[in-house]
Every structure is written in C-alpha cells, then in structure tokens.
Amino acid sequence: VYMKIYNSLYYSKIIVLTHTQKPDWNDTPYNPNWIYVSGHTHRNIYKWDDECKIIADNQVGYHNTKIGFKSFWLEPPEDVFINFIDGIHKITEGQYMEFNHSKGIISYSNREMIDIYMIKKNKKYMFFAYCLPQERSKCKHLYMLCGGQIRRISSDDPSILSFYYSNLDKYVNNVNSLMSLYIPRLNALSQFVKLIGGSGNIHGCIIDIDIPETFFEFSRCHLYLNPLNNTYTAYYADSKSSRLVYADLRTLLVEQKEYCKNMIESFDKNIAKYAEISANFFSSNSLSEIDDNFILAAQSCNVPLDNCLEMYRISGIIKSLQYCVDNDVVRIWNDNLLNFDFTNCVGKDRRIEAINNNQEIVTGNNIKNYEDHFD
C-alpha cells in the first residue's frame, strides 16, 4: 500500500501515521515531501529538513498519567511569535510547544505548567513556567524553561522577569561573542568529518563520526572538542557510562571500520586538509588563553574522558549556549555575562561552575515592576 502511494503521489502532501518507524517496514528512502509520524521506540525524535520530515516526539512511555494529543504544522512557520510585540507575555503550553517545533527543538514535558511566560526582545526569547516541579510538591515555583526541562531561578516573584527583559540584549551579545571563539573550530572539525564521508552532526562539544543506519539509532564514534584546552579526543561509546578512547582520529577509523566504512581511505586522501585544520585551530592557544580569563575556563584544562559526568556536563553547557546562537533562545543564565568585563569576574576561580549552576545567579539590581513590560 505504501509503495503504491509512494509511486503515484510522490509530490503530494501525505502524512504517514504508523506505530513503528519507517525503517522497520520499508527500506526505500524517505519521501522529502511527506511527513512521517510514529512511536514505538520510546525515544523522541523530531527532524524537519529538506531530506525528511519525522515527527516522533510524543512518546509517553509505558507508565504515564498525562497522555495528551498534540498537533503539528504541515509547514512550520519560521517564528510563531513574529506578530507579538517586544515585552513579557503570558502564553499557553501549546504555543510554547509550537514555537519549539518552529525552531526544530525537541520538547516534551509531563509537568502541569500552570502559567507560562515568554520574554521577547529583538527576536530573542526566554521562557518561564510557574509550576510544581513534581506531582507531590506542595509549592509552585518560577522556573526557566529549557525545552521540556525546568531550571529553578532565584525568585518566584514575576517582577524578576523584568530584570531578564531589560538585560536580554546585552546577555545575548556577550554569549555570541564568547561562542565566536569556539564555534568556528567546532564547525571546521565537523566539516572535515563530512568531507571524509562521516556524519559531522554537532551536539554540544561532541561531533558524531559514523552515520547510523536510521534516524532512530545513535552514532557510536565521536570527537570531543574540549573548550577548556582546545584539544580534541576521538572515542567510541555505545552508552554515556563507558567509552573507548583512541590516540587520534585515524586510529579510531581503522579500529572501528565496521561503523566508519570507507572513511580511512578518504581520510588519507585528505590528510593535507586535516593537517591544515590542525595547524589553524588545534595547535593554537586554548580558548581561556585567547580571551584571557575565558568564561568557560575550569579548575583544570584537562578533562579526562573517563570522567563521563564532567565531560557531558561541559558539553551540556556548550549545548545550552548553542541554543542562544542558533535558535535565539536563552536557556542558561549567569549575571557575569552581563558585564562587558565579565571575563575578569570569573577568572579568579576559573571554574566552569560559574555558569553551570542550578540556582540562577541574579543580582536583583535594576529590577523594575514586571507590569512595565507585561502584556
């Protein structure tokens, strides 16, 4: 049935709605004109580009008391809040989810979010929720929304939102300035992986090398670009709790040829390009030295890959900052980033904890009544 429709209505707008994902029952390429909705894997996936359109991001698992129907756009708008004026707005959970879809951000939450606030300023956004952190919680609190996750802030008074609104521009500019030191290096390494036939997908500090057979599987071979000492590490991992580290990228390609098929030949053909990238990016000073006291400097510039929690914690911080650069959404906040001389503010302890703190650091200075910007 699928192939009959595929051959006759290829360019039509078709929604393919199944329980299992397409690779389980059909091995032809995805039709880029169609939308594929599925479940089964218990792993939420949302992919919307010229290659394929997969919506599998409402998988509630085996035991969940909150089961709700969701909607999706046939053509997601670029910005669902484009007609909203700058200010602080109270929005619905549905609007928040639609915004994430329009930005290609996976977002799912089973919390009861009573009130959701959106800050919009010059097409930059922040989102907050007033909700119970858990079902058994007795008190509601104000949280910053990070996709479907919540991050507790320092106050439960809505007037604090005016502080974020007033400082959003400065904060975004400083984040972009910091990330401009790191992103070109990350992109250069990603482009080389693509050049030799690899994935090159970037998430946080990690670049995927092998290309999974389906979008529902994970890459196993990776490069980790350390923002603290400007070095990269090639490693294999089939989970977040264990990994096999290799001396260099070429060694990994040789040892993991089952996943990195034909990449070693391409690597050897492009060895000059690899040497050029290494000379331009990885042999220079670390980010902390480039920017004196870089905000992401840590206690030690050496983060061993056997320390899984530390490695993924740093990568998580970078990923949060990437949302600001790539999607215009602030999902991590620290007052030090409001100072143009912020590098000196955190340079004394040189710890990455300065920006990764579950309790948001807000000075309380220049907080105005939220009604000034509230709609």
N, C-alpha and C positions, 0 to 999 in steps of 0.2 A: 504493500500500500504506500509506504513512504517513497519508494523509488518511482512509482507511477506518478505521484505528485511532484517529486523532485525533477523528473524529466519533462513534465508538462507545464508546471507553474514555477519554474526556477526563479523568475524575476518578480513574482508576486510577493505580497506581504503575507507570510504564513507564520503562524505560531505553532510550534511543535511541542505539545504538552505530554510528557511521559513521566513515569515514576523513576525509571533508571536513566542514566545519562546515555547519550547517543552512542559512544564507543562500545557500549555493552551489546548493542543490537545492530549496528551498522558501521562499516569501515570506510565509507566514502568521505570525502572532505566535507566540512560544514558548509552549508549554503550561506554566504555572507549577507544575503537578503532576508533571511529568515531569523526568527527568534526562538531559541531552544530553552524551554523551561523544564526543570527536572528536580529530583530529590535523591533519596536513597543513600547517598554517601555519608550523610551527617557532617559534611564539610561544606560550608557556604562558599559559593563561587559566584562572582559577578564579573563578566568580561564583555565589553562592548567596544568593538573597534571594526575596522574595515575587513578583518579576517573572519570574525564570527561574533555572534551575539548570544551569550549564555547567561541565563538568569537561574541560579540555583542557590539563592541566598535566603530562603525562608524555611530552612530545615530545623525543625523544633526538637529533634531527638526522640528518645524513647519515652521519657517522663517529663512532661511539662504541663503545668496547669493553664498557661496562657497560650492558646492557639488562635491565631488570627489570620484572616485573609489579607493579602497585600495586593497592591496594584503596581503597574509599571507602564512607562511611556513607550509607545511604539517608536517614537523618535524623541529621546530625552532632550529637553531644552538645555541650552548652554548654562543658564542660570535661572532657576525657578523664582528667585527673589529679585530679578532685574528691575521690576517696577516698584520695589519697596524703596522708600527714601532712606537716607542715612539716619541712623538712630538705633534705639533699643525697642524691639518688637516682641510681643508675645505671639508665638506661633503654635501650631499643632504638631503632634508627633508625626502625622502623615506628611506634613510639609517638610519636616526635618529629614525624613527618610527619602522623600523625592529629591531634595537638594543633594543628598549623598549620592543617589543614583545619577543625577545630572553631572556630578563630578567624577563618577566612576569609583566611588568609595564604598566598600562593603561595610554595611552597618546593620547590626541586629541586636535587639535588647528585649529581655523579658521582664524588665522592671516597669513598675507603674509610675510613669513620669507625669506628675500632676500638672506642672507648668513648665513650659519650655520657652526660654528667651533667646532671641537672636540679636547679636550686635552686628550691624552692617555699617561700614565706613570705607568709602572709596573702593567698593567691590572687594573688600576684605571682610572676613567673617569670624565670629566666635559664637559658640552656642553653650547655653547653660540650662540645667534642669533642676527643678525643686522636687525632690522625690525621696522615697525610702530606699536606702542602699540595699536592704534585704527585706524579705517578707515579714520577718519577725521584729524588724526595727520599730521602735516606738516613736522616733522623731524624724521628721523630714529635714533635709539639709539642701543647701545650694551647691551644685557641682558643675564643673566644666565638663562638657560633653566631648568625648574623643571617639567618634564613631558610635559604637554601641557601648563603650566603656565610660565610666564616670571618674572624675578626679576631684576630690574634695578641695574646696578653696577656703580661705581664711575667715569668711564671714557668711552668715545666712541672711544678711540684710540685702535686699535688692538694690539698695543705694550703691553697693560696691560695683555694680555693673557700669555706672557712670565713670568710674576710675578706668576700667578696661577700655571703654569707648574713647575717652579723652586721650589715651596713650597708645591706641592701636596702631596708628600710622608710624610712630617712632619705633615701636616694637618690631613691626614687620620689616621696616627698612634695615634695622640693625641685624635681624635674623638673616635677611638676604645678603647682607654684607659678609657675615660670618660664613655662610654656606657657600659663597662665591669662592672661598679659599679651598673648599673640599670637593664640591660637585664636579668641577672640570676634571679632576683626577679620577673620580669615580666614573664619569662618563667615558674618559679615554680608555680606561681598562675594560669597560663594558663594550665599547666599540671594537676593541681588539678581539674579545671573546666572540662577538658576532662575525668578525672577519674570518675567523678560523672555523666557522660553522656552528658555534655554540649559541646558547640562549641569550646571554647578556642581560637578563632581567635583573633589575636592581630593587632591593628592598632593604632599607637602612644602610648598613655598611657592607652588605653581602651581595655578591653578584653570582647568579646561577650560571653554571657552565653547560651541563648536559640539558638536552631538551626532552622533557617527559613525553611519553607516547600520547598521553591525553592531558587535557587541562585539569583533570581531577587527580593527577598524580604530582609528586614533588620531585624537584631536582635533587640529586644526591652529591654532586660535585660542585664546589663553590670556591670563590675567592673572597677573603675578608680583608677589606681595606681599612686599616687602623687609622682613625683620625687623630690619634694621640701621638704617634711616632712616624706616620707617613710610610708605613711598610704594609705589605700585603702577605697573606698566608693562603696557600692552596690546601684544601682539605676535603675529605669525603665524610658524609654523615647521613645516616638513614633515620636519625632522630635528633632531638635537641639535647639529649643527655650523653651522647657519645660521639666521637669523631676520630678520624684517622688523618693526621697531618703529614703533608709531603714537603720535601725540601724546596720544591719550586713547581711552577705550573706544568712544565714539560714532564716532570716525573709523574705527576698526577695523571696527565693524559695517557701516558704509557701504561701505568698500573691499572687505570680504570677504563681501559679501551672498550669494555662492554657497554659502558654508558657514553663515553666520549668517542663515538665511532668516527673514524677517518679524520679526527681533529689533529692528531700528531703530525700527519703529512702536511696539512695546511699550516700548522704552527711552524714547521721547519721552513716552509716556503716564505713565510712572512716574518722570519726571525729578525730581519733588519728593522721592520716596523716595531716589533716588540722591544728591540734594543733602544729605539728612538723614544718610545713611551717611557721606558725605564729611566732613560737619561733625563728626560724632561720633567718627570713627575716624582719618581720614587727614589731618586738619588739626591734630591734637593732636601732642604731643611723640612722639619716637621711643621705641621700647622701651628703648633704652640710657639715655635721659634719665628715663623713668618710674621705672626701678629703679636709678637712679644708675649703677653700673657693671654693666650687664646682661651676663650670661654670653655672649651671642651678639654682643656688640659686636665690630667688626672694625677693621682698620687704617684703613679709610676707610668712611664711611657710604654712599658712592656706589659701587654695584656695577654697572658698565656692562653692558648686555645683550649687547654684542658679545664680552664675556669669557665664553664659554659654560662653560668649565670651572669658573670661580669661581661662576657663577650656580647651576649644578647641584650643586656641592659644598655650598653653603649649603643648598639645597633638600634635599639628601640628609641633612644633619644634622637639619633640622627633621623630615623623614620618620622618621628613626630615633627621635627623641623622641616623635613621634606614636604609635608602637607602644606606648610606655610608658603614654601617656594613654588610648589607645583599646582596646588589647588586653592591658594589664597585663604586657607583656613588655619587659624591659630589653635593648636591642640596642646601646647605646653607653654607655660608662662613662668618667667622669673624677672623680678624687678631690676636685676643687674643689667638686663638687656635694654633697659630704658635709658641708660646713661651712654652717651657717645664715648665716654671714657670707661666703659664697663669692663674692659679687659683688666684694668688695674683693680677693679673691685673684687674680682675673684682670683686674681693672680697670687694672692698671698698663700692660700691653701692649695691652689692648683688641683682642685678635686672636681670630678665630673658631677659629684653630688650637688654642686652649687646650682645646677639647673634641673637635676632629676630629683624632685622632692615631692612626695605625695601630698604634703601640705603646701598649698600655693603660697609663695612669698609675696605678700602685698604690704607695702609700707603704710597705706592709708592716707598718704599725702595727696592733696589736690582732689579728694573725693567730693563730688558735688551730689546734690539730690538727684536721684535717678529720674525724676519727673522732667528734668531738663531735656532729656533725650528720649523719653519713653513714649511709645505710640501704642 
